[in-house]
Amino acid sequence: MLSGFLESYGKFITGVKDNCYELFRIAAHNMLKLAAQVSLIYCAIGSESEIDKKILDKQLELINSALTSESNELSFDHFTTLIETCNEYWEHRQYIENIPEKFPFDPFTIRIKNVSSGLLRIMGDSLNKKVTTQVLINYLRSFNEFLKHFKCVDFTLFIKNPADELITQGI
């Protein structure tokens, strides 16, 4: 996983034409912050799935392009904001992993696992779209907000047993 960070940062260093030591320092600090956060969360999830690897690789590619696309202040602001939104995604990634645990009943398990994998596919597919950095940042913020609110949804089921009594089942 860390090889992707090093590769992305290496591309950035070779792409910068001037001696911009402050830019190197800030970029290194932000990339290390993302690497530290993602590795902790990645290990906590215990996920070695292909979709997670693809999402992380695409995020690194987009971060690298935000750094090297322009050499003006706006581009660098996009870089730091993009890093923050990627960090936030990995913080909320655990919510996707926990969705099937909210529905331990057999009739729902397969459907809910499909919801979880669908959310991951949505994230992966959205990173493949050709949009500006600002549009991508706005989308990532919205997706992160969705995950944050989805975590707080109260999944209480009202189940009717054979005696026609309503039973509340908290999930």
Backbone bond lengths (Angstrom), bond angles and torsions (degrees), N, CA, C in turn:
res aa  C-N    CA-C-N  psi(-1)  N-CA   C-N-CA  omega(-1)  CA-C   N-CA-C  phi
1 M - - - 1.449 - - 1.532 110.98 -
2 L 1.318 117.34 -43.55 1.462 120.51 -177.22 1.523 112.40 -68.32
3 S 1.330 117.20 -21.92 1.463 119.18 178.17 1.521 110.91 -62.05
4 G 1.334 117.05 -33.72 1.465 120.43 176.96 1.518 112.07 -64.13
5 F 1.324 116.62 -38.92 1.460 120.62 177.55 1.527 110.81 -65.42
6 L 1.336 115.69 -45.16 1.462 119.58 -179.60 1.521 111.64 -65.16
7 E 1.312 116.39 -39.95 1.459 120.43 178.32 1.529 110.89 -63.95
8 S 1.312 116.33 -44.27 1.458 120.81 179.83 1.521 111.21 -63.87
9 Y 1.310 116.86 -43.99 1.462 120.53 179.46 1.529 110.66 -68.16
10 G 1.325 116.78 -36.76 1.468 120.40 176.69 1.519 111.83 -62.16
11 K 1.326 117.05 -41.15 1.475 120.73 176.52 1.521 110.36 -62.66
12 F 1.315 115.79 -39.15 1.461 119.80 179.60 1.532 110.64 -64.08
13 I 1.315 117.39 -47.42 1.468 121.14 -177.72 1.527 110.80 -61.55
14 T 1.316 116.72 -43.28 1.467 118.87 -179.25 1.522 111.78 -72.39
15 G 1.317 117.44 -22.45 1.459 120.31 -178.72 1.516 114.44 -83.23
16 V 1.322 117.90 -19.41 1.465 121.12 -179.26 1.520 108.70 -80.90
17 K 1.336 116.03 129.33 1.459 120.80 -172.58 1.523 113.32 -87.82
18 D 1.292 119.14 -33.31 1.460 121.97 -176.53 1.523 110.70 -97.16
19 N 1.310 115.40 171.09 1.462 120.77 173.96 1.515 108.81 -83.92
20 C 1.290 116.21 86.80 1.469 122.72 -177.11 1.525 108.75 -108.60
21 Y 1.324 115.75 76.23 1.455 119.86 -175.24 1.519 112.33 -64.62
22 E 1.313 117.28 -35.79 1.462 119.93 179.20 1.524 110.28 -65.92
23 L 1.325 116.35 -40.48 1.463 121.27 177.45 1.528 110.10 -63.05
24 F 1.338 117.40 -42.40 1.466 121.05 176.51 1.518 110.98 -59.64
25 R 1.332 116.09 -45.28 1.452 121.44 -177.24 1.522 111.21 -62.53
26 I 1.323 116.10 -48.65 1.465 120.42 -178.34 1.526 110.60 -66.00
27 A 1.321 116.69 -41.65 1.461 120.24 178.44 1.525 110.70 -63.17
28 A 1.335 116.76 -43.54 1.469 120.45 179.21 1.528 110.52 -63.30
29 H 1.326 116.45 -43.27 1.466 120.66 179.72 1.527 110.71 -60.14
30 N 1.332 116.91 -47.75 1.467 120.64 -178.42 1.526 112.04 -67.38
31 M 1.324 117.43 -39.39 1.466 120.14 179.45 1.533 110.43 -66.83
32 L 1.343 116.84 -40.45 1.466 119.70 178.38 1.526 111.26 -66.88
33 K 1.326 115.79 -37.08 1.465 119.89 177.04 1.530 110.06 -61.74
34 L 1.336 116.58 -45.41 1.460 120.61 178.14 1.522 110.52 -63.96
35 A 1.324 117.40 -43.66 1.466 121.05 -179.20 1.527 110.43 -61.60
36 A 1.321 116.79 -43.98 1.467 120.18 -179.79 1.523 110.81 -63.91
37 Q 1.313 116.09 -45.15 1.462 119.49 -178.16 1.522 111.42 -67.51
38 V 1.319 116.47 -45.21 1.460 119.56 -177.99 1.520 110.74 -65.95
39 S 1.332 117.71 -40.10 1.465 118.99 -178.45 1.522 111.01 -65.53
40 L 1.340 118.18 -38.71 1.467 120.18 177.38 1.522 111.06 -64.21
41 I 1.313 116.11 -46.96 1.463 120.83 -178.20 1.520 110.46 -68.93
42 Y 1.328 115.21 -41.61 1.462 121.27 179.58 1.523 110.21 -59.05
43 C 1.329 116.67 -42.52 1.465 120.92 179.01 1.526 111.29 -71.47
44 A 1.326 117.29 -36.97 1.474 120.82 179.32 1.521 110.69 -64.19
45 I 1.324 115.76 -38.79 1.462 119.77 178.41 1.521 109.32 -69.62
46 G 1.325 115.57 -32.10 1.455 119.69 -176.99 1.510 111.12 72.43
47 S 1.311 114.74 23.90 1.455 119.67 -173.53 1.517 110.96 -94.89
48 E 1.282 115.17 127.51 1.460 121.20 172.16 1.524 108.11 -122.18
49 S 1.306 116.55 31.69 1.456 120.03 -175.39 1.523 110.92 -73.99
50 E 1.305 114.86 153.07 1.460 120.89 178.99 1.524 111.45 -63.58
51 I 1.331 117.35 -37.75 1.461 119.75 -177.90 1.524 110.68 -65.76
52 D 1.336 117.92 -38.54 1.463 120.31 177.01 1.527 110.84 -64.46
53 K 1.322 116.77 -41.39 1.462 120.63 178.14 1.524 110.46 -63.17
54 K 1.333 116.47 -42.63 1.471 120.16 179.57 1.524 110.96 -64.95
55 I 1.333 116.82 -41.02 1.466 120.52 178.92 1.516 110.04 -62.54
56 L 1.313 117.07 -46.68 1.460 120.46 -179.89 1.529 111.28 -63.83
57 D 1.321 117.53 -44.32 1.474 120.64 178.61 1.523 111.39 -60.79
58 K 1.328 116.23 -42.43 1.468 119.78 -179.84 1.522 110.77 -67.87
59 Q 1.343 117.45 -39.50 1.461 120.07 176.63 1.529 110.34 -59.84
60 L 1.327 116.58 -44.02 1.465 120.04 179.41 1.522 111.48 -64.13
61 E 1.307 116.43 -38.94 1.465 120.85 177.73 1.532 110.60 -63.30
62 L 1.330 116.46 -42.78 1.464 120.30 179.60 1.526 111.60 -68.39
63 I 1.325 116.80 -38.31 1.466 120.41 176.93 1.520 109.83 -62.80
64 N 1.312 115.95 -43.75 1.457 120.43 179.01 1.528 111.23 -62.26
65 S 1.323 117.11 -42.52 1.469 119.38 179.86 1.525 111.12 -68.49
66 A 1.340 117.56 -32.22 1.467 119.76 176.62 1.520 110.63 -66.75
67 L 1.324 116.47 -33.29 1.464 120.45 178.99 1.520 112.49 -73.34
68 T 1.309 116.55 -40.90 1.462 120.28 -171.33 1.518 114.27 -98.54
69 S 1.329 118.46 -6.69 1.463 119.73 -175.20 1.523 112.55 -67.76
70 E 1.298 117.08 -45.28 1.463 121.91 -179.33 1.517 107.13 -136.84
71 S 1.313 116.21 158.01 1.468 118.19 179.13 1.521 110.46 -110.13
72 N 1.306 116.73 29.26 1.466 118.61 179.31 1.525 111.42 -104.22
73 E 1.292 116.27 172.66 1.462 122.94 -175.18 1.529 111.68 -63.25
74 L 1.334 117.55 -37.97 1.460 121.57 -178.82 1.527 110.81 -59.76
75 S 1.315 116.59 -43.01 1.450 121.07 179.78 1.527 110.92 -63.07
76 F 1.335 117.26 -39.64 1.456 119.92 -179.67 1.527 111.00 -69.61
77 D 1.334 117.13 -36.02 1.463 120.11 174.33 1.522 110.32 -62.05
78 H 1.324 116.71 -40.87 1.462 120.37 177.14 1.517 110.44 -61.82
79 F 1.314 116.42 -38.43 1.468 120.82 179.38 1.525 110.96 -58.95
80 T 1.323 116.90 -51.94 1.471 119.51 -177.30 1.532 111.08 -65.68
81 T 1.322 117.29 -38.59 1.466 120.26 178.71 1.520 110.72 -67.59
82 L 1.323 116.83 -39.38 1.461 121.16 177.88 1.526 110.78 -63.00
83 I 1.327 116.52 -41.59 1.476 120.71 176.84 1.529 109.73 -60.35
84 E 1.318 117.01 -44.45 1.465 120.72 -178.93 1.521 111.60 -63.39
85 T 1.338 117.04 -42.71 1.469 119.08 -179.68 1.524 111.13 -69.57
86 C 1.330 117.40 -33.66 1.469 119.68 175.28 1.523 110.07 -66.80
87 N 1.324 117.09 -41.67 1.466 120.84 175.43 1.525 110.59 -57.91
88 E 1.314 115.68 -45.13 1.465 120.22 -178.37 1.529 110.83 -63.76
89 Y 1.333 117.28 -38.24 1.463 119.40 177.03 1.526 110.40 -58.25
90 W 1.338 116.14 -46.29 1.466 118.76 -177.25 1.520 111.32 -68.40
91 E 1.328 117.79 -28.61 1.469 120.17 173.60 1.525 110.05 -64.45
92 H 1.325 116.73 -43.60 1.461 122.02 -177.04 1.524 112.91 -84.64
93 R 1.304 117.85 -8.75 1.466 122.31 -179.42 1.522 110.65 -58.69
94 Q 1.322 116.61 -32.47 1.467 121.42 179.20 1.529 111.32 -60.35
95 Y 1.329 117.78 -31.68 1.466 120.82 179.63 1.523 110.46 -61.86
96 I 1.321 116.73 -39.44 1.465 120.53 179.13 1.521 109.43 -63.68
97 E 1.311 115.84 -40.92 1.464 121.14 179.86 1.524 111.42 -64.53
98 N 1.324 117.36 -32.23 1.466 121.50 -176.12 1.524 113.88 -85.84
99 I 1.313 118.68 -8.96 1.467 120.52 -176.98 1.530 112.24 -56.88
100 P 1.340 120.23 -48.71 1.476 118.19 -179.35 1.523 113.75 -61.88
101 E 1.327 117.76 -26.15 1.463 120.13 178.98 1.525 112.06 -68.37
102 K 1.327 116.93 -21.53 1.463 120.52 179.27 1.524 111.22 -75.20
103 F 1.327 117.71 -16.19 1.461 122.67 -177.02 1.524 109.71 -126.91
104 P 1.318 116.85 77.75 1.466 118.81 -176.17 1.529 113.94 -78.60
105 F 1.313 117.85 0.46 1.459 120.39 -175.61 1.523 110.01 -87.17
106 D 1.322 116.03 136.62 1.457 122.15 -174.31 1.523 115.05 -52.60
107 P 1.322 120.41 -42.89 1.467 117.37 -177.84 1.530 113.22 -61.99
108 F 1.334 117.15 -24.44 1.451 120.11 -175.82 1.531 113.51 -98.21
109 T 1.302 118.20 -19.69 1.459 121.80 -169.79 1.521 112.78 -56.43
110 I 1.312 117.91 -50.20 1.462 120.82 -177.19 1.523 111.01 -65.72
111 R 1.317 117.03 -42.18 1.466 120.31 179.63 1.528 111.58 -63.00
112 I 1.314 116.22 -42.13 1.454 120.01 -178.29 1.523 110.90 -70.66
113 K 1.316 118.25 -36.38 1.472 119.93 174.35 1.524 110.43 -62.67
114 N 1.327 116.28 -34.62 1.464 119.73 175.62 1.524 111.51 -65.73
115 V 1.332 116.81 -36.28 1.464 121.02 176.50 1.528 109.56 -64.01
116 S 1.312 116.96 -45.11 1.465 121.38 179.54 1.522 111.23 -60.45
117 S 1.310 116.21 -49.80 1.466 118.88 -179.15 1.527 110.61 -67.68
118 G 1.326 117.20 -31.22 1.469 120.03 176.45 1.514 112.24 -65.36
119 L 1.328 117.27 -39.60 1.467 120.29 177.26 1.525 110.89 -64.03
120 L 1.314 116.80 -39.14 1.463 119.89 177.54 1.527 111.16 -66.43
121 R 1.328 116.49 -40.19 1.475 119.64 177.56 1.524 111.44 -64.60
122 I 1.342 116.06 -38.28 1.462 119.88 177.84 1.517 110.14 -60.19
123 M 1.325 116.59 -45.47 1.463 119.70 179.01 1.528 110.40 -63.38
124 G 1.309 116.91 -46.69 1.462 120.64 -179.64 1.518 112.26 -61.18
125 D 1.322 116.96 -44.78 1.467 120.82 -179.84 1.521 112.14 -67.40
126 S 1.323 116.35 -36.88 1.467 118.94 -178.10 1.527 111.76 -66.51
127 L 1.322 117.29 -30.07 1.461 119.93 179.15 1.527 112.26 -73.32
128 N 1.327 117.18 -13.73 1.469 120.89 177.94 1.521 113.28 -87.92
129 K 1.316 117.66 -6.50 1.462 120.91 -178.92 1.520 110.40 -73.36
130 K 1.306 116.33 144.11 1.467 122.45 178.54 1.522 108.56 -90.66
131 V 1.325 115.29 93.01 1.464 121.62 -179.75 1.521 108.42 -133.98
132 T 1.318 115.12 168.90 1.464 118.89 176.64 1.527 109.58 -71.46
133 T 1.313 114.98 162.44 1.463 119.85 -179.80 1.521 111.00 -61.46
134 Q 1.332 117.34 -39.47 1.461 120.10 -179.00 1.526 111.76 -65.04
135 V 1.322 117.54 -39.61 1.468 121.10 177.34 1.517 110.03 -64.25
136 L 1.329 116.97 -42.00 1.458 120.79 178.53 1.522 111.03 -63.78
137 I 1.317 117.04 -43.09 1.470 120.85 178.35 1.525 110.52 -60.25
138 N 1.320 116.88 -44.62 1.470 120.58 178.42 1.525 111.37 -61.05
139 Y 1.331 116.22 -42.28 1.462 119.76 178.61 1.525 110.84 -63.80
140 L 1.336 116.58 -46.58 1.463 119.90 -179.23 1.523 111.37 -61.10
141 R 1.313 116.61 -38.88 1.473 119.45 176.66 1.520 110.86 -61.63
142 S 1.328 116.67 -43.69 1.466 120.73 179.29 1.521 111.43 -64.40
143 F 1.313 116.84 -43.29 1.460 120.85 179.33 1.524 110.33 -63.54
144 N 1.325 117.07 -42.07 1.465 121.28 178.00 1.523 111.42 -63.31
145 E 1.333 116.46 -40.71 1.468 120.38 176.79 1.525 110.77 -63.26
146 F 1.331 116.52 -41.30 1.456 120.75 177.33 1.528 110.42 -58.56
147 L 1.338 116.73 -46.78 1.462 119.79 -179.90 1.524 111.46 -63.51
148 K 1.330 115.86 -39.42 1.468 119.62 -179.71 1.526 110.57 -63.62
149 H 1.335 116.93 -42.15 1.463 120.50 -179.96 1.529 111.47 -74.79
150 F 1.314 116.78 -33.95 1.458 120.75 179.27 1.524 110.45 -62.48
151 K 1.330 116.44 -34.56 1.465 121.30 178.52 1.526 110.92 -60.91
152 C 1.327 117.05 -32.78 1.461 121.81 -174.61 1.529 113.70 -88.85
153 V 1.311 117.87 -1.09 1.463 120.33 -179.31 1.529 109.22 -67.00
154 D 1.332 115.41 131.61 1.460 121.35 178.59 1.522 108.40 -86.48
155 F 1.320 115.61 112.11 1.454 120.42 179.50 1.525 108.98 -98.89
156 T 1.321 115.97 84.38 1.457 121.41 176.68 1.518 107.42 -107.76
157 L 1.300 115.36 127.21 1.459 120.31 179.76 1.519 109.53 -104.82
158 F 1.299 114.71 143.41 1.454 120.42 172.33 1.524 106.30 -107.35
159 I 1.318 114.92 113.00 1.456 120.98 -174.88 1.514 108.98 -108.83
160 K 1.311 115.03 135.54 1.462 120.28 178.41 1.527 107.69 -97.20
161 N 1.301 116.44 118.89 1.462 119.74 179.87 1.528 109.89 -85.75
162 P 1.325 117.90 174.93 1.477 120.44 -177.50 1.528 113.32 -58.17
163 A 1.321 119.11 -24.56 1.476 121.50 -179.47 1.540 111.16 -87.35
164 D 1.319 118.63 14.30 1.449 124.95 179.54 1.535 113.35 59.81
165 E 1.334 117.24 31.00 1.449 121.37 175.00 1.515 107.91 -102.37
166 L 1.318 115.44 140.87 1.455 119.46 176.72 1.525 109.48 -83.17
167 I 1.315 114.99 128.49 1.453 120.92 178.35 1.518 107.81 -116.25
168 T 1.329 116.11 131.20 1.453 120.05 177.18 1.512 108.78 -88.57
169 Q 1.306 116.34 125.70 1.455 121.09 179.18 1.517 108.07 -120.33
170 G 1.315 116.82 106.90 1.460 120.88 178.00 1.506 110.19 -77.63
171 I 1.306 114.71 139.09 1.469 119.71 -179.65 1.497 108.52 -123.04
